[in-house]
Amino acid sequence: MISMPIVGFLVAKFQPRYLIGFGLVVVGSSLWMMAGFNLQIDYRTAMIARVIQMAGVGFLWVPINAAAYAFLKPEKSTQASGFLNLARNVGAGVGIALATTLQTRYAQAHHAILSAHMTSLDAGYAASLSRTAQNLMTQGMSAIRATGLAPALLYQQLGRQSDMLGYVDDFRFMAMVCFASLGLLFFLKKSQRGKAPVPVH
């Protein structure tokens, strides 16, 4: 990660909690930006959000390690390293499982809401059905086949929209977690500046 050497230098100049706070704000902002995604986003939009996110992550790894080792005696660094790696691995596993579960549940909720409108009594659905059938017929498909295929195509579109909305809600939730985590920095002890940055394990 390109920002790692820069952050390693900054750790010796600033309090780790300030760098962690900056990283959380950047990551949270990128996730909030991703909460505005839709099925029509281009590669450039997704790339910019991802680059911003990873730049923020670079301000988390080294300062967190520096803060974790700041008040430890040298003889306890080995045990601390093992505990920190364990906590990081468990936290990553729990976080991935939570994010995946929430995305699935959000998508199911949106699917239920959207599918309730897929009835002939709904004017918007009836118009979309007619428009889809007309588009299929302009491509050379027979009227009978186009009429039968149109509901299936709309249902596929509903599935894609539900999944996308699930991801949007998931990104928004993770952004709020990042911003809420800023409050935890007030409980972080103030470490001494000027110490050599702790290597990432």
Buried (B, 14 or more C-beta within 10 A) or exposed (E): EEBBEBBBEBBEEBBBBBBBBBBBBBBBBBBBBBBEBEEEEEEEBEEEBEEBBBBBBBBBBBBBBBBBBBEEEEEEBEEBBEEBEEEBEEEEEEEEEBBEEBBEEBBEBBBEEBEEEBEEEEEEBEEBBEEBBEEBBEEEBEEEEBBEBBBEBBEEBBBEBBBBBBBBBBBBBBBBBBBEBBEEBEEBEEBEEEEEBBEEB
